[in-house]
C-alpha cells in the first residue's frame, strides 16, 4: 500500500502506531529519534512520515521543516500531547497534512488520516506527472464529468457553501480540495472532519475545540478544527451522519459565523469556507426527521452531484490513463498502459467502490505486471452489489481462481513474506491471512 516511517522516542507508542498501520497493509519502518528519522528519510523513499513533535536530536518541527524543503512530496502527520496543540498548528503551517493527539488510542482514526494523506499525495503526484497547473487539478475523464468540472471551477471562485453528493469513492474529498486550491483561500489551510468517525461528544470537541476541565480528560485547552481552518476551508465529510444536537449547533455557526469552544464563554469568529459531503439522500433524511431542513438549505447553497463510475463508463480510457500516471510515479515505474482486453474487462465491472476501487485494482495489476503493459490476466476485480449485478457461479469460480493465483504469485515474488505480499496485493495483512486460510495455501 504505502511506505511509512514512524518517528517517536516512546517505544510503546511507536510500536503501537507501526503495528496499526502494518495491519492495514502498509510497509512501516521505525525511528527512535529525529536524527535517525532524518537519516532514514534520506536512505529510502517514504510516502508518509508520522512523527512526534518532541524527540531527542531533531525535534518534530525541525524534522518537518528540513524534510519538506528537501522532499516536498512526502506527507507528514504529527503526534502531539495535549499541551502542544499550538505547536501542531505551527506544524500544519509548515506543511504537515494533519495532527493526532496523544495518547493515540484509535487505530481506525489513525489509518483514516493516513489514507487521506495518501489520497492527497496521489492528487499532487497526478498534477506533477501531467505538468498541470494547480488551478486545473481535476481530470476524471470526459465527457460525462465535464458539467461537474465546470461547476467546480465556477463555484471555486466564490465563497459559496458547497454540498458534494455522491457514492463512496466518487472523489468528493478530491473535489473539495480542488475547490479550495482554486479559491481565493488557497493559501490558507484545508481542514477535513469526518463526521462519521467519532462519537457525538468527541466530534463536538474535535470541531469546536474545548476548554481545560470542560469534561473528564480535558486536561488542556484544545483548538478545534474550525479554529485551525481560519482563513481557509473546512470540509465536513459524511455530514449526513451528524446527530440532531450537533446539527443545531452547526446551523448556528453557519448562520451567525461565530461559535464557542466546549465549556468556554469566549465567542470566536468562524472565518472559513464551508464544503460538506455526503453519500446519503438528505432529502429522504429530512422527510424521515433525521436531518434538519434548515441546515440542509444552509449547506446546499451550491450542490454538486458526483456521478458513480458505472454511469460514465465512456470516461474509463481517459480516467485510467490519469490514474496510471500517478500509480507509475508511486511505484517508481517509467510508464504503464492497459491493453484492449484489460480495458474491456474494466468496462464490464460494476465498480461499487467507484474511482477508489478502480485505482486499487489498477495498482494491484501494475504490481503483478512485469513490464509496462497491464493485461487482462493481471486484473483482479471482485464483483459485489445487487444479485443482478453479480457474476454467474462459473464467473465467481473464475474470480476465486484469479484471486488465488494472484496471492500465490505475490507470495512467490517475495519469498513467502506475507507482510510484503499483502503490500503487493494492496490488501491488509489480516485479509491476506484470511484468504490464505480460505484457499488452504501453505
N, C-alpha and C positions, 0 to 999 in steps of 0.2 A: 504493500500500500504506500508507505512513505518512510523515509529515513528521518529519525528524530533523535535529538540529543537532549538529555535531561541533566541539568546542572544544579546541584544543591549540596551543601556540606552536611545536611542531615541525612544520614544513610537510610534510615527507616522511611522517610518521606520520599526520598529519591527512588528507592526500590518500589514503593507503592505506586508511584506515578508511572515508572517504567513498565511495571507488570500490567497495569491497567491499559496502557497503550499497546503492549505486546499482544494482549488478549484480543485486541481489535485488529490484529494482523500487521502492525507496524514493526519495522526494524529499529530497535531502540538501543542507543548507547548511553552510558552514564559518565558524568564527570563530577568529582568531589569538590572542585573549587573553580574559580573563574579563570585562573591561568591554564589549568588543564583543559577546560572547555574551549578556550581560545585556540589552544594548540590543536585540539581535535577538529575544530571547525576549519582549520587550515589544512588538515590532512585528508579529510573526507567531505564529500558533498552532502549536506543535510538540507532537508526541506523545511523543517520546523525546529526551533530551539525553545525549550521550556526551561526557564531559568529563575532561580531565586534572586531576590534583589540584594540580600546581604550575604556575602560569601567571603572567605579568605582570598587573598590575592586580588584579582579584578572583581569588583562588585558588579551586580547585575546591570546597573545603569551604564557603567564604563564598558562592560562587555557588549551591551546592546549598541552603544554609540559606535564602538570600533567595528563591530561586525556589520552593522547597517551601512557604514561608509565603504566597506570592502565587498560585502555580498548583499546588496540591497534586495535581492530576490528572496532571501530567507525570511520566513515568518517567525515572529517571536512572541511567545506567551510568557508573561512574568507572573511569578508567585509572590504574594506579599502578605505579611501579617497585618492584623487589624490596624496597628498604629502607623502603617506605611502606605496608606492609600494615596496620600498626596504624591509620594514618590512613584506610585503606579501611574498616576495621571501624567507625571513628567515622562515616564517611560513611553506612554502612548503618544505623546507629542514628539518623541524621538523616533517613532516608527513602530513601536510594539503593536501587535494586532489586538491584543486584549490582555486582561489580567484575571487571575483567580486567587481568591483569598485562602490563606492557610488557617487552620488545617484543611487540606484537600480531602473531603470526605465523600464526594460523589464522582465515581469513575465515569458515569454516564455523562455528566456535565463536562468533565474534562475532555472526553472523547468527542463530544459535540463541538467544543471550542476548536479542537484540532481539525475536525472535519471542515469547519468553516474557514479556518486559516488556510487549509489546503485548497478549498474552492476559490478563495481569493487569489492564492498563488497561481492556480491554473488560469484564472482570468488574466492576470498580469502576464503570464507566460504566452497566452494567446496573442496579447497585444504586441509583445516584443517580437514574437515569431512572425507575425504578419506585418510588422513595421507600421502599425496603425497608430494614429494619434490618440491620446487619452480621450478626446471628445467623441470618438466613434468606437467604443469597445464592444458593441453588441453585434454579433453576426451569428444568427441562429438558422440561417437558410432563407430562401425566398422561393416563391412569392408569398406564401401563407403568413409569414411573420412581418411582412412589410408594413401593414397597418399598425401592428403593435410597436415596431421600432419607430415609426413616425410619431406615434402618440408619446412614447417615452422621450423622444427628442424634444417635442414641443413642450411637454409639462416640465421637463428639467429646467427650462429657462425661467420658470416661475417659482413661487414659494408655496404653491397649492399643495394641500394634503392629498396623498395618493393612496388608493387601495388596490393592491395587486391580488388578483383572484386566479386560482388555478390549482390543478392537482399537484401532489407532492412530486418534486423532481422536475418541474417545468422551468425552473430558473428564476423564482421570484426574488431571492436574495441577490442574484447576479443582476437582475433588472433594477433592484433598489440601489445597488452600488453604482450602476451606470447612471442613474438619475442624479445621485449625489456628485459623481465625478464631472458631470456636465453642467452642474448648477453653479450659482454664484457662491455657494458654500463649500466648494470643493476643497478649499484649503483647511477647512475645519474637520473635526473628527466625524467618522461614520461609526455609530454605536448601535449594535444589534441586541435585542432582548427576545428570547424565546419564551413566549407566554405559556407554553405547554410544558416546559421543562421543570418548573418549580411549583411548589405549593403556593396557595394564595398569599399567606403571610410572608413567605420568603420572597415572592415576586414583588410584593408591595415595597419591601425593603430594598430589593435589587433595583427597582425602578426609581423610587423617590429618595432612597438613602435613609439613614436613621441616626438619631442622637444617642449618645452614650447613656446606657441604662434604660433605654426605651422598652426593652424586653430582655428576657433571660438570654445571656450570651452576647448581648450588645455591649462589649467592653470598651469600645471606642466609637466616636462618630464615624459614620461611613458615608461617602458621597455615592449617590445613586447614578444609574446610567443616564438619567435625564440631565443631571448636572454635568456628567462627563461629556455629554453631547452638545453642550452650549456652543453656539456659533456654527454647528454642523447639522447632521442629520441623525434622527433617532428612528430606527427601524424596528417595528413591533411585528415579529413573526408569529404565526399561529394566533392571531388576535381573537379569533373566534372561540378560543379556549378560556378567555377571561371570565372569572366568576362575577356575579351581579354587583357585589360591593366594590370590586375593583373597577368594573365598568363605570360606575357612578363617579369614582374618584378621577378616572382618566377623562371622563366627559368634562369635569370641572376644569382640569388643566387645559384642555383644548379650548374651552370657552373663555377662561379668564387669563390664560397664559401665565399663571402663577401656581405655585404649589408649596407644601411644607414637607420637610423630612418627617419620617415616622417618629412620633414622640417630641417633635420640635414645634416651636411657635414662630420661628423666623420665616417670613414669606420670601420665596426665591422666584426669580423670573425664569420662564421656560422659553428661552430663545433657541428653538430648534425647528428644523423642517421635519414634518411627520410623514413617514411612509409606513403603511401597515400591509400585512399579507395574510391570506387565509386560504385553506383548501376546503373550507366549509361553505355551505349555502347559507349566508347570513340572512337572506330574506326569509327562508324557512325557519331559521332560528328565531327571528323576530316574531313570526306567526305562532311559534311554539312557546314564546315567552322566555327564551333563553338568551336573547341578546336585545339590548336597548335600541329602539328605533332612532332615538335622537343621537346616540353615539354613532350608529351606522352612517347617518347623514353627515356627521362631522368628519368621519373618516373617508367616506366615499365622495369627496368633492370631485375627484378625478379618478374614477375606477378604470382599471385596465385588466382585461382577462387574457391570461396566457394560455393558448390552446395546448391540449395534450399532443404528444408526439404522433399518436395514431391518426390524428386529424390532419396531419401535414406530412404524410409520407413522401410527398414530392420534394420536400426540403432535405431529405436524407443525404443525397450526394454532397451537397454543399456543407451541410452540418457535419457530416463525417470527416470531410477534408479539414474543417476547422478544428475538430476535436483531435484528429490525428497529429496535427501540427503541435498542439500542446502536449500530447502524450509522448511524441517523439522527443521533444525537448526535455520532459521529465525523466524519461528513461535513458537519455543520452544517446539517442539514435539519430542518424542523419535525416532519414526520411521514411515515411510509412504510407502505404496505399492499399486499398482493397481491390481485389479482382471482381469481375462482374458477378460471379456466382455468390461471393460473400455479400456483396451489396444487395443482391436479390433476396438472400436469406434474411438480411436485416429488414427488408421491406415487408416480409411475411410475418414478422413478430408483432405482438400486440403492445409491448412496451408499457406495462402498467406503472413502472418506475420512471417513465419518461426519459428526459435527456440524461439525468443522473445514471439511470440504469444502462443507457446506451454507452455512455462514457466508460462505465465499469466493464461492459462486455468488450469494448474495443481495447481497453488496457490489458485485459486478460489475454485476448487474441494476439496483441502485439508482443506480449511476453513469450507466448508459445511459438510465434513465428520466428524462423531463423534469420530471414533476410528482411528486405524492405516490403515485400508483398504479403499481405494477410489474405489467406484463402479460407474457403468455407469450413474446412476441417479444423481450423484454428478457433472458430467461434463456438462459444458455449452459452446458449441462451435458454434460460429457464422460463417456460411459459406458465403464466398464472392468470388468475382472474375468474370471470364467469365460466360455467361449464361449456357454454357455446364457444368461448374463446380458447379453450384448452385443446391441445392436440389429441389425436386419437391414441388408443392404447399402444399401437405399434410405434407411433411417434414418441410417446413417453419413454418406451423402452430404448429407443434410439438416443434420446437425450440423456438417459441414465448411462448408456454406454459411452457417450461422448464425455460425460462428466467423469466417469471412472477413468477413461483413457487420459483425460487431462490431468487428473490427480496423479496417476502413475507416472506420466511424463514429467510432471513437476518434481515429484519425489526423486526420480532418476537423475534429473538435471542437477539437483542439489545434494546428491548422495544420501538421500533419506532424511535430511534435516527438515523437520516438519515446520519449524518456525519460518524458514526461508521458503519452503514450498507454499505455505499459506500466503506469504507476501507475493510470490509469483502469481498465484491464482487470484489474488485480490479478495481473499476472504479472511475471516477471523480464525485464530488458532483453534478455538473451541469448535467452530464449524467444521474445520478440517478434520479434527479428531472424530467428530460425529460421522462424517462421510467415510472416513477410513474404516470405522466400525461397521457402517451400513454396507459397504462394499466388500467387507472382510479382507481388507488389504493388510499385509504384514509389513 
